[in-house]
Amino acid sequence: MLAIVAVAWGPLVDNEWHDHRPLFWLDVALGVVSFVLVVFRRRWPLTIAVVTGVLGAFSGIAAGPSVLAAVSLATRRRYWEIAVVALVSMVAGQTIVEIHSANDDPFWLTFAVDAVFTAAVLGWGMYIGSRRELIWTLRNRAERAEEEQELRVGQARSNERARIAREMHDVLAHRISQISMHAGALGFREDLSAEEMRASASVIQEKAHEALTDLRGVLGVLRDDHTGELVSAPQPTYADLPLLVDEAGHSGLRIDYHDLVVSAGQQVPDVVGRTIYRIVQEGITNARKHAPGALLTVEVSGSPADGVDVVLRNPVGFGPTATPGAGLGLVGLSERAELRGGRLEHGRDGATFVLHGWIPWAA
């Protein structure tokens, strides 16, 4: 502002002081008022810009505050306000030239200079406003991107925790229920010989080793963060389902298995087969825990067009189970099914507990 005052008022000082002393003091007074008013330009931008512009018509000192107020208003980029301030600035510029001019410059020349200066001042203000808006937009985008990234990381962590919980439950609950069943039978029987006791203990040891092997396989898969390849035993597929059923039968569970899937020459997708495998595995575990000795019926049916249905039925057990459980197995299975685009339902049908799942073929 001081630099603009020096350019605008400097040539007029000598003339005002010697020939128009009252005009000199009026110029100073109006200039001081303008310097005070410009402080409030952000609170009342249009009003301050217009008032300082009018004062600039009679005071060269007011030119500095007038320019600052005009630039500040132009940063808002409201064109009707800019047009009003431009008109006031043009009239003020012509007025002060007529009052103080000591030469005979033509009107069109002073008008052209005034128009160019006014356009430059307002254009600079609009540029500043546009740049501020651009910087604000970029900063806002960066902050929003960081927030979204944090949200994605948190969601990924939550999904990973849920996936680990499902894998750990599905793998270990089946093995631990076998160990619990054999250990319970060992404690219940009092007529076993030493050889039979050793055989039962050997079975428990074998199941414990199998649980540890499965656990190492799950941890190996979960820890492979770089290549995405399985670093240990592969995850089960639909082809492993008969082996699971045979193993359950050999461990003492009464099970009736029916495979009615019409594949039409197509192989059941691995992700579908894995989900079906986990549903059957959880059904076997629950039947062993809650209905020991009961007949478990497993029926798997479907086709590429209809998806895969799996239905497990067993009589409802009597009394509470001695094997502890958190009740999260069916919750995890429901999540698995929903993630694959399917569904899982369970409940009592009279005296029978039914576990019914459906998974689309293309999952």
C-alpha positions in Angstrom: 0.0 0.0 0.0 2.8 2.4 0.8 4.4 1.8 -2.6 1.2 2.5 -4.3 0.7 5.7 -2.2 4.2 6.8 -3.2 3.4 6.4 -6.9 -0.1 7.9 -6.7 0.3 10.7 -4.2 4.0 11.6 -4.7 3.6 13.8 -7.8 0.7 15.6 -6.1 2.3 16.5 -2.7 4.2 19.6 -3.8 1.2 21.1 -5.7 -1.1 20.4 -2.8 1.3 21.8 -0.1 2.1 25.1 -1.9 -1.1 25.8 -3.9 -3.9 23.9 -2.2 -3.1 23.5 1.5 -6.6 22.6 2.6 -6.7 19.9 -0.1 -3.4 18.5 1.3 -4.9 18.1 4.8 -8.1 16.6 3.3 -5.9 14.1 1.4 -4.1 13.1 4.6 -7.3 12.8 6.6 -9.1 10.7 4.1 -6.0 8.6 3.6 -5.8 7.9 7.4 -9.4 6.9 7.4 -8.8 4.6 4.4 -5.9 2.9 6.2 -8.2 2.3 9.2 -11.1 1.0 7.1 -9.0 -1.5 5.1 -8.3 -3.5 8.2 -12.0 -4.6 8.2 -12.0 -5.6 4.5 -12.5 -9.3 5.2 -15.6 -8.6 7.4 -17.3 -6.3 5.0 -15.5 -6.8 1.7 -17.8 -5.0 -0.7 -18.6 -2.1 1.6 -15.0 -1.4 2.4 -13.9 -1.7 -1.2 -16.6 0.8 -2.4 -15.9 3.3 0.5 -12.1 3.2 0.0 -12.7 3.5 -3.7 -14.8 6.6 -3.2 -12.3 8.1 -0.8 -9.6 7.4 -3.4 -11.4 9.9 -5.7 -10.3 12.8 -3.4 -7.2 11.3 -1.8 -4.0 10.0 -3.3 -3.1 8.4 0.0 -6.3 6.4 -0.1 -5.1 4.7 -3.4 -3.1 2.1 -1.5 -5.9 0.9 0.8 -8.3 1.1 -2.2 -6.2 -1.2 -4.3 -5.8 -3.7 -1.4 -9.6 -3.7 -0.7 -10.3 -4.3 -4.4 -7.8 -7.1 -4.7 -9.3 -8.7 -1.5 -12.8 -8.5 -2.8 -11.8 -9.9 -6.2 -10.4 -13.1 -4.5 -14.1 -14.0 -3.8 -14.7 -14.1 -7.6 -18.3 -12.8 -7.4 -18.6 -11.1 -10.7 -21.3 -8.6 -9.8 -19.3 -7.4 -6.9 -16.2 -7.1 -9.1 -18.2 -5.1 -11.6 -19.4 -2.6 -8.9 -15.9 -2.1 -7.6 -14.5 -1.8 -11.1 -17.0 1.0 -11.9 -16.2 2.8 -8.6 -12.5 2.5 -9.2 -12.8 3.9 -12.8 -14.9 6.9 -11.7 -12.5 7.6 -8.7 -9.5 7.4 -11.0 -10.9 9.8 -13.4 -12.1 12.2 -10.7 -8.8 12.5 -8.9 -7.0 13.1 -12.3 -9.4 15.9 -13.1 -9.0 17.4 -9.6 -5.2 17.3 -9.5 -4.1 17.1 -13.2 -1.6 19.9 -14.2 -1.3 18.8 -17.8 -3.5 18.6 -20.8 -3.5 14.9 -21.4 -6.5 13.7 -23.5 -9.4 12.0 -21.7 -9.1 8.8 -23.7 -5.5 8.4 -22.6 -6.2 8.8 -18.9 -9.2 6.6 -19.2 -7.2 3.8 -20.9 -4.5 3.9 -18.3 -7.2 3.8 -15.5 -9.0 0.9 -17.2 -5.8 -1.1 -17.7 -4.7 -0.5 -14.0 -8.2 -1.4 -12.7 -8.3 -4.6 -14.8 -4.8 -5.6 -13.7 -5.7 -5.1 -10.0 -9.0 -7.0 -10.2 -7.5 -9.7 -12.4 -4.7 -10.3 -9.9 -7.2 -10.6 -7.1 -9.2 -13.2 -9.1 -6.0 -15.1 -9.7 -5.2 -15.2 -6.0 -8.7 -16.4 -5.2 -8.5 -19.1 -7.9 -5.1 -20.3 -6.5 -6.4 -20.3 -3.0 -9.4 -22.4 -4.0 -7.1 -24.8 -6.0 -4.8 -25.2 -3.0 -7.7 -25.8 -0.7 -9.2 -28.4 -3.1 -5.9 -30.2 -3.3 -5.4 -30.2 0.4 -9.0 -31.4 1.0 -8.4 -34.2 -1.5 -5.2 -35.2 0.2 -6.8 -35.2 3.6 -9.8 -37.2 2.3 -7.5 -39.7 0.6 -5.6 -40.2 3.8 -8.8 -40.7 5.7 -10.0 -43.2 3.1 -6.7 -45.0 3.3 -6.9 -45.3 7.0 -10.4 -46.5 6.7 -9.4 -49.1 4.1 -6.5 -50.3 6.3 -8.7 -50.6 9.4 -11.3 -52.5 7.3 -8.6 -54.8 5.9 -7.4 -55.5 9.4 -10.9 -56.2 10.6 -11.5 -58.5 7.7 -8.2 -60.3 8.3 -9.0 -60.8 11.9 -12.3 -62.3 11.0 -10.7 -64.5 8.4 -8.1 -65.8 10.9 -10.8 -66.4 13.5 -12.8 -68.4 11.0 -9.9 -70.5 9.8 -8.6 -71.2 13.3 -12.1 -72.2 14.5 -12.9 -74.4 11.5 -9.6 -76.2 11.6 -9.1 -76.7 15.3 -12.7 -77.1 16.5 -13.0 -80.3 14.5 -9.8 -81.9 15.8 -10.3 -80.7 19.4 -13.8 -82.2 19.4 -12.3 -85.6 18.4 -9.7 -85.4 21.2 -12.5 -84.5 23.6 -14.7 -87.4 22.5 -11.9 -89.9 22.9 -10.7 -88.5 26.2 -14.3 -88.6 27.5 -14.7 -92.2 26.5 -11.4 -93.1 28.1 -12.5 -91.5 31.4 -15.9 -93.2 31.2 -14.7 -96.7 30.6 -13.5 -98.5 33.7 -13.2 -102.0 32.2 -10.3 -101.3 29.7 -7.2 -103.3 29.8 -3.7 -101.7 29.8 -3.4 -102.4 26.1 -6.7 -100.8 25.3 -5.8 -97.8 27.4 -2.6 -97.4 25.5 -4.4 -97.7 22.2 -6.9 -95.0 23.2 -4.1 -92.7 24.4 -2.4 -93.3 21.1 -5.5 -92.2 19.2 -5.7 -89.0 21.4 -2.0 -88.4 20.7 -2.6 -88.9 16.9 -5.5 -86.4 16.9 -3.4 -83.9 18.8 -0.7 -84.2 16.2 -3.2 -83.8 13.4 -4.5 -80.6 15.1 -1.0 -79.2 15.4 -0.3 -80.1 11.7 -3.5 -78.3 10.6 -2.6 -75.3 12.8 0.8 -75.0 11.2 -0.8 -75.2 7.8 -3.2 -72.3 8.6 -0.4 -70.2 10.1 1.8 -70.9 7.1 -1.0 -69.7 4.8 -1.8 -66.6 6.9 1.9 -65.5 7.2 2.5 -65.5 3.4 2.1 -61.8 2.7 4.5 -61.3 -0.3 3.8 -63.9 -3.0 0.2 -64.9 -2.1 1.2 -68.5 -2.7 0.4 -71.2 -0.1 3.5 -72.0 1.8 2.2 -75.1 3.6 -0.6 -77.6 3.1 -3.2 -76.5 0.6 -6.7 -75.6 1.7 -9.3 -78.3 1.4 -11.5 -78.5 -1.7 -14.6 -80.4 -2.6 -12.5 -83.4 -3.5 -11.4 -83.7 0.1 -15.0 -84.0 1.4 -15.2 -87.9 1.1 -12.0 -88.1 3.1 -13.4 -85.9 5.8 -16.6 -88.1 6.0 -14.5 -91.3 6.2 -12.3 -89.9 8.9 -15.4 -88.9 10.9 -16.8 -92.4 10.5 -13.6 -94.1 11.6 -13.5 -91.9 14.7 -16.8 -93.4 15.8 -19.4 -91.0 14.4 -22.4 -92.5 12.7 -22.7 -90.6 9.4 -24.6 -91.2 6.2 -23.2 -89.2 3.2 -24.9 -88.6 -0.2 -23.1 -86.8 -3.0 -25.8 -85.8 -5.6 -23.9 -83.0 -7.3 -24.4 -83.1 -11.1 -21.2 -81.4 -12.3 -21.8 -81.9 -16.0 -18.1 -82.4 -16.6 -17.2 -79.3 -14.7 -15.1 -79.3 -11.5 -16.5 -77.7 -8.4 -14.7 -74.3 -8.0 -12.1 -74.4 -5.2 -13.7 -71.6 -3.2 -17.1 -73.2 -3.4 -15.7 -76.6 -2.5 -13.8 -75.1 0.5 -16.9 -73.4 1.8 -18.9 -76.7 1.5 -16.1 -78.5 3.2 -16.1 -76.1 6.1 -19.9 -76.4 6.5 -19.8 -80.2 6.6 -16.8 -80.0 9.0 -18.7 -77.7 11.4 -21.8 -79.9 11.2 -19.7 -83.0 12.1 -18.1 -81.1 15.0 -21.5 -80.0 16.3 -23.1 -83.4 16.0 -20.1 -85.0 17.8 -20.4 -82.4 20.6 -24.2 -82.0 21.0 -25.6 -85.4 19.8 -23.0 -88.1 20.3 -24.1 -91.5 19.0 -26.8 -90.0 16.8 -26.9 -90.5 13.0 -25.7 -87.5 11.0 -27.1 -87.3 7.5 -25.1 -85.2 5.0 -26.6 -84.5 1.5 -24.8 -82.4 -1.0 -26.6 -81.6 -4.3 -26.7 -79.1 -7.1 -25.4 -78.2 -10.5 -23.5 -75.4 -12.2 -26.9 -73.7 -13.0 -28.4 -74.1 -9.6 -25.5 -73.8 -7.2 -24.5 -76.2 -4.5 -26.9 -77.2 -1.7 -25.6 -78.9 1.5 -28.0 -80.2 4.1 -26.9 -81.8 7.4 -29.5 -83.4 9.7 -29.1 -85.1 13.1 -31.4 -85.7 16.1 -31.3 -83.1 18.8 -29.0 -84.2 21.6 -30.0 -84.7 25.2 -28.6 -82.4 27.9 -25.7 -80.0 27.8 -22.5 -81.0 26.1 -19.3 -81.5 28.1 -17.2 -80.1 25.3 -16.8 -76.3 25.7 -17.7 -74.0 22.8 -18.0 -70.3 22.1 -20.9 -70.7 19.7 -19.0 -68.8 17.0 -18.7 -71.7 14.5 -22.1 -71.1 12.8 -21.5 -67.3 12.9 -18.2 -67.8 11.0 -19.8 -70.2 8.6 -22.6 -67.6 7.9 -19.9 -65.0 7.2 -18.2 -67.5 4.8 -21.4 -68.2 2.9 -22.3 -64.5 2.6 -18.8 -63.6 1.4 -19.3 -66.2 -1.4 -22.7 -64.9 -2.3 -24.6 -67.7 -0.6 -26.5 -68.2 2.6 -26.5 -70.5 5.6 -29.6 -71.4 7.7 -29.8 -73.5 10.8 -32.4 -74.5 13.4 -34.7 -77.2 14.7 -37.2 -79.1 12.6 -39.1 -81.0 15.2 -36.7 -83.3 16.9 -34.1 -82.8 14.3 -31.4 -80.1 14.0 -30.9 -79.0 10.4 -28.0 -77.1 8.9 -28.7 -75.9 5.4 -26.3 -74.0 3.2 -26.4 -72.8 -0.4 -23.4 -71.5 -2.4 -23.6 -70.3 -6.0 -21.4 -72.3 -8.4 -19.6 -69.3 -9.8 -18.5 -68.0 -6.4 
